């Protein structure tokens, strides 16, 4: 995101994440411990309507359950049209969610996750992979629902989710090393290259990294 001139500001010093030169594995990370830190942009980075999106992330959380690390969509509203990614291995969105088995990003070590969704398909077609291994979808509320993210009145946050009332909630409580957002689904070759890139850069291990 920041590489395209979209630096994520956080003007409130009390909410600013802290930089750790080395986490417990010796890698530099952004530390969001305390569960209250987030960074915010008043845009959805061009992700409007029912767009394709791929999120590649290396992080870990010290708190189980739903901890949002990426949100893009409406700033507020009863339906809160959005894409919201959580560490309990779920795509969450307006009117439902899609949850995947055995992909919780809880633990002391960094994990590599890939969240992907094609354009103009329902949330039941979204996918998640952990350390290069695809997850099995265990449940999806409103799987055929299509999104309609507006052009205005939107926000993107890293490290928290958002409520219909416009409050930041379910903050990430952990370490984030790197997050990359694409406005498309990657090819198999690109996915393989990305997995290898994260594995080498962040010292990740697993069945496919």
C-alpha positions as CSV (number, residue, x, y, z in Angstrom):
1,X,0.0,0.0,0.0
2,X,2.6,2.5,1.1
3,X,4.6,1.7,-2.0
4,X,1.9,3.3,-4.1
5,X,2.0,6.6,-2.2
6,X,-0.8,5.5,0.2
7,X,1.1,5.8,3.5
8,X,-1.1,4.9,6.4
9,X,-1.3,7.8,8.9
10,X,-2.2,7.6,12.5
11,X,-2.3,11.1,14.0
12,X,-3.2,10.1,17.6
13,X,0.1,9.2,19.4
14,X,-1.9,7.0,21.8
15,X,-3.0,4.8,18.9
16,X,0.2,4.5,17.0
17,X,1.7,1.0,16.6
18,X,5.2,0.6,17.7
19,X,8.1,-0.7,15.6
20,X,10.1,-3.6,17.0
21,X,13.5,-4.1,15.4
22,X,13.3,-7.8,16.3
23,X,10.4,-9.9,17.5
24,X,10.8,-13.2,19.3
25,X,12.2,-14.8,16.1
26,X,14.5,-11.9,15.4
27,X,12.5,-10.2,12.6
28,X,11.3,-6.5,12.4
29,X,7.6,-6.1,13.0
30,X,4.9,-3.6,13.7
31,X,3.7,-4.3,17.3
32,X,0.0,-3.8,18.0
33,X,-0.1,-5.4,21.5
34,X,-2.6,-3.8,23.7
35,X,-5.3,-4.4,21.1
36,X,-6.0,-0.7,20.4
37,X,-3.7,0.3,17.6
38,X,-4.7,0.9,14.0
39,X,-3.7,2.9,10.9
40,X,-6.2,4.5,8.7
41,X,-6.8,5.9,5.1
42,X,-9.9,7.6,4.0
43,X,-10.2,5.5,0.8
44,X,-10.7,1.9,-0.3
45,X,-7.6,2.0,-2.5
46,X,-9.9,1.7,-5.6
47,X,-11.6,-1.4,-4.3
48,X,-15.2,-0.5,-5.1
49,X,-18.3,-2.4,-6.1
50,X,-17.7,-6.2,-5.7
51,X,-14.0,-6.2,-6.6
52,X,-11.4,-9.0,-6.8
53,X,-8.9,-8.8,-4.0
54,X,-5.9,-10.8,-2.7
55,X,-4.3,-10.1,0.6
56,X,-0.9,-11.6,1.5
57,X,0.1,-11.1,5.1
58,X,2.8,-12.3,7.6
59,X,1.5,-11.8,11.2
60,X,0.6,-13.5,14.4
61,X,-1.9,-12.7,17.2
62,X,-1.6,-13.3,20.9
63,X,-5.4,-13.3,21.3
64,X,-7.7,-16.1,20.0
65,X,-10.9,-15.4,18.2
66,X,-11.8,-12.7,15.7
67,X,-9.0,-10.1,15.5
68,X,-9.3,-7.9,12.4
69,X,-6.1,-7.0,10.7
70,X,-7.5,-5.4,7.4
71,X,-10.7,-3.5,6.8
72,X,-11.8,-1.6,3.7
73,X,-15.3,-0.3,3.1
74,X,-17.9,2.1,4.4
75,X,-17.0,4.3,7.4
76,X,-20.4,3.5,9.0
77,X,-23.9,2.2,8.2
78,X,-26.3,-0.5,9.2
79,X,-25.1,-2.8,6.5
80,X,-21.5,-1.6,6.6
81,X,-20.5,-2.8,3.1
82,X,-16.9,-3.9,3.4
83,X,-14.1,-6.5,3.1
84,X,-12.9,-7.4,6.6
85,X,-10.2,-10.0,7.2
86,X,-9.7,-11.7,10.6
87,X,-7.1,-13.8,12.3
88,X,-9.7,-16.5,13.1
89,X,-9.3,-17.5,9.4
90,X,-12.4,-15.7,8.2
91,X,-13.6,-13.3,5.6
92,X,-16.2,-11.0,7.3
93,X,-18.4,-8.6,5.4
94,X,-21.8,-6.9,5.4
95,X,-24.4,-9.5,6.4
96,X,-22.2,-12.5,7.0
97,X,-18.9,-14.3,7.0
98,X,-17.0,-17.2,5.6
99,X,-14.9,-19.3,8.1
100,X,-12.2,-21.8,7.3
101,X,-10.9,-24.8,9.3
102,X,-7.6,-24.9,11.2
103,X,-6.2,-21.7,10.0
104,X,-6.2,-19.6,13.1
105,X,-3.3,-17.1,13.1
106,X,-2.9,-17.4,16.9
107,X,0.6,-18.2,18.2
108,X,4.1,-16.9,19.1
109,X,5.5,-17.2,15.6
110,X,4.8,-15.4,12.3
111,X,2.5,-17.2,9.9
112,X,1.9,-16.5,6.2
113,X,-1.8,-16.3,5.1
114,X,-3.4,-15.6,1.7
115,X,-6.9,-14.3,1.5
116,X,-8.4,-14.2,-2.1
117,X,-11.7,-13.4,-3.7
118,X,-12.6,-13.0,-7.4
119,X,-14.6,-10.2,-8.8
120,X,-18.4,-10.4,-8.9
121,X,-18.7,-13.6,-7.0
122,X,-20.3,-14.3,-3.6
123,X,-18.4,-14.7,-0.4
124,X,-18.8,-18.4,-0.5
125,X,-16.2,-18.4,-3.3
126,X,-13.6,-16.7,-1.2
127,X,-10.5,-18.7,-0.2
128,X,-7.9,-18.7,2.5
129,X,-4.5,-20.5,2.7
130,X,-2.1,-20.7,5.6
131,X,1.6,-21.3,4.9
132,X,0.7,-22.2,1.4
133,X,-1.9,-24.8,2.4
134,X,-5.5,-24.1,1.3
135,X,-8.2,-24.1,4.0
136,X,-11.5,-25.9,4.0
137,X,-14.5,-23.7,4.3
138,X,-16.5,-24.8,7.3
139,X,-19.3,-22.3,7.1
140,X,-20.5,-19.3,5.2
141,X,-23.4,-16.9,6.1
142,X,-25.0,-15.5,2.9
143,X,-22.5,-17.2,0.7
144,X,-24.1,-15.9,-2.5
145,X,-24.3,-12.3,-1.4
146,X,-22.5,-9.8,-3.7
147,X,-20.8,-6.7,-2.3
148,X,-21.3,-3.1,-3.4
149,X,-18.5,-1.0,-1.8
150,X,-19.2,2.7,-2.6
151,X,-16.9,5.2,-4.1
152,X,-17.2,7.7,-1.2
153,X,-17.7,7.6,2.6
154,X,-15.1,4.8,2.9
155,X,-12.1,4.0,5.0
156,X,-9.2,1.4,5.1
157,X,-7.7,0.4,8.4
158,X,-4.8,-1.9,9.2
159,X,-4.9,-3.5,12.6
160,X,-8.7,-3.2,13.4
161,X,-12.2,-3.7,12.2
162,X,-15.1,-1.4,12.3
163,X,-18.7,-1.3,13.5
164,X,-21.8,0.1,11.8
165,X,-21.6,3.0,14.2
166,X,-18.2,3.9,12.9
167,X,-16.1,2.6,15.8
168,X,-12.9,0.7,15.5
169,X,-13.2,-2.8,17.1
170,X,-11.6,-6.3,17.3
171,X,-8.1,-4.8,17.1
172,X,-5.2,-7.0,16.1
173,X,-3.2,-7.8,19.3
174,X,0.1,-9.1,18.0
175,X,2.8,-8.6,15.4
176,X,2.5,-7.8,11.7
177,X,5.6,-8.1,9.5
178,X,4.2,-7.4,6.0
179,X,0.9,-6.9,4.2
180,X,0.4,-6.8,0.4
181,X,-3.0,-6.0,-1.2
182,X,-3.7,-6.8,-4.9
183,X,-6.9,-5.8,-6.8
184,X,-7.1,-9.1,-8.5
185,X,-6.7,-12.9,-7.9
186,X,-3.1,-14.1,-8.4
187,X,-2.1,-16.8,-10.8
188,X,-0.8,-20.1,-9.5
189,X,2.7,-19.1,-10.5
190,X,2.4,-15.8,-8.7
191,X,1.0,-17.6,-5.6
192,X,4.0,-19.9,-5.6
193,X,6.4,-17.0,-6.0
194,X,4.7,-15.1,-3.2
195,X,4.9,-18.1,-0.8
196,X,8.6,-18.5,-1.5
197,X,9.1,-14.7,-1.1
198,X,7.5,-14.6,2.3
199,X,9.2,-17.9,3.4
200,X,12.7,-16.6,2.6
201,X,12.2,-13.0,3.9
202,X,10.5,-13.9,7.2
203,X,12.0,-17.3,7.9
204,X,8.6,-19.1,7.8
205,X,8.3,-22.9,7.8
206,X,5.4,-25.2,7.1
207,X,4.2,-27.9,4.6
208,X,4.5,-25.6,1.6
209,X,7.0,-22.9,2.6
